[in-house]
Amino acid sequence: MRILFCNYEYPPLGGGGGVINALIAQELAKTHDVTVLTSQCMDLPSESVEKGVRVIRVPVFFRTEEAVANLGSMFTYVVSGIREGKKLLRAEQFDVINTHFVLPTGPVGAALARAGNIPNVLSLHGGDLYDPSKAMSPHRHAPLRTIIRRLLRRADMVLGQSKNTLGNMHEFYTPEIEGVRIPLAITRPSPESAVRADFGFSDDDMLLATVGRLVPRKGIDQLISMVQKLRDRDKKARLLIIGAGPEEENLRAAAAEHDVTEFIHFMGFVTEEEKMRLLHMSDLYVSTSQHEGFGLVYLEGMACGLPVVCYNYGGQTDFLTDSETGHVVELNDLDAFTDSCEALIENPAQRKQMGQTSKERVEEYFIENCARRHETIFNQTIQAHRNGQKAWKLQQSAAMGSD
């Protein structure tokens, strides 16, 4: 099978959506011919082969950070992606396109699918449909809803990584498209742990780790406030913030305002290997994110044997269970969140049990299973396209026939 992935972000650019795309592409490249069409900026090469995946990067304007895109770079990716993608299709043949993010990548995948008469599987990542922290979230604006609705209907199949993401698609855009849920996945981590002494931490310190781009949606200012509450209760809590982004200056100011600067540790952007080493070193995984379409970072914490404390809004509710894998707290109830963390800090036996449950539950979320499910959907979509049908419409007909 010859697979073309389209994604405006691909490592080292972007966050979880690019990372999961890379993991799927690399796994499928073991048995298939895989190409990725993505963005080029800074010093990234225009073409390379990365772990068996051919990566073609098209020029975009105005992007100056690896972690964060902007409207200018997104728009120019659409223009460059369609132009360069059509050149690619004139030179080569592909069996299927897998487009990641309905916006901004969706127009690229749709245009190339039409130009090459190739089936297009559209993968949704959550925030491309619904982000409650952003005034420009597509679900709030009729013109954007119209564009997304058209792109969804033009796709041959639609994938969502969680019930939450597919539920938002049904509520705001296309209730007639059932979609297929394929949970995201991670690679099996090395058991190697970072050494606390290397960072000046003691065995008595309680290390609370969080991972993600430093953007308002992640709600990391709440975690800083929580650390201040825990320190006031004589708990030796320290927060490891793993990631980079535009909110770092504001978060440092918040730490100073709460008088907890020495207990808030900005680890910056790190490699995947170093990230997992830091998680292995930690005691709890914590997140006050306002919404996650799925939440790969929760799986990473679970794979490192950490109990997870987070809010109850987002795709993570598909695989996290309160009082089993940690605690799932009502959205923005920071007092309950703090109490949950304190209870785990005080009960090492419970931490150990919940961490073990997390490790057992994460087994089904490793990348080989995710890639195999994608391969099945790609084959089904290709067959439907050959028969002149859209796979999601066949799915819809099958569902109606079973009623």
C-alpha positions, 0 to 999 in steps of 0.5 A: 500500500502507498500511503500519503499522510497530510499534516501541517505539523510533523515532528519536530513541529507541533504537539501531540497530533504531529507526534501520533502521526509520526508514530503511525507513519513509522509503524506502517512504514515497516510494511508499506510505502509511506510519505508525509506532506508537511510544513517546512520552516526554520532549518528543516530540510525540504525532504528527508527519510526519517525512520523509514518515512519519506518526509516532504516539507513545503514552505510556510511563512511566519512560523518561528517556533517549533511548538506553536503555529500561527494563522499565517503559517497555517494558511500558507501550508494550505496553499503550498501543500496543494501546489506541491502535493499536486506536483507529487501526484503527477509524479507518483501514485498513492492508494490512500490519503490520510489527512490529519486535522480538519483545519488547517490540513483538511483542504489540502487532503480534500484537494489532493484526493480530488485531483488524484482520484484517491480516497481520503481518510480524515483524522480528527484530533479534537481541538480542530473541531472544539477548543473551549479555551479559544474565542476562535474555536471553529464550533463558535463560528458559522463560516468555519462550521460550514467549511468543516461540515463540507470537508467532513462530508467530502472525506471517504472516512472519518476517524476520531480518537475518542468518544468526546471528539466524535461526539463534538463532530455529531453535535456541531457538524455532521450528525449523519457521519458515524465515524470510527474511533481509533484510540491514539497510542504511544511507543512502549517506553524504556524503563530508564529513569532520570536521577533525582540528584541530577536535578537537585531533588531528594527522595522525600520530594513529591514530584508532580509532572505535567507535559504539554505546550505552554498555552492557555488551554493547558491551565498550568496556572492552576497547577501553580496555584495548587502547588502553593496550596500543597506547600501551605499544607506542609507537603513537599510538592514540586511541579515539573513542567515539561514543554515550551510555549508562549505562556512561559513568561506568564507562568513564571510570573504566576509562580513568583506571585504565589511565592513558589518559584523554587518549587516550579521547575520549567524543564523546557522542550525535551526529547521524547526519551528525556520526557519519559525519563523525567516521568519515570522519575516522578510520583504523579502525573497531573493535568488541569487542561481545559479539554483534550481531544484524546490526551496522549500525555496521560497514556505516557504517564500511565506507561511510566507507572504514574497515577493520573489526576486530571479533570473529567472533560475530554477524551481521557475519560475513555481510558481513565477511571476515578479511584482506579487509575488516579482521580478524575475531578470535576472540571475546574474544581481546583479544591477537589483537585488539590485534595486528590493530589494530597490524598495520593501524596499521603498514601504511597500504597495507593499510589503504587496500586493506582500506578500498577493499574495504569501500567496494565490498562495502557497495554492496549494503547501501544502503537502497533495496535493503533497502526493495525487498526489504521491499516484495516480502515485504509484497506476498507476505504480503498475497496469502497472507493474502487466500488464508487462509494464512500466508506462512511456512507457504507458505515451509515447504511450498515448502522441503519440496517441494524436498527 
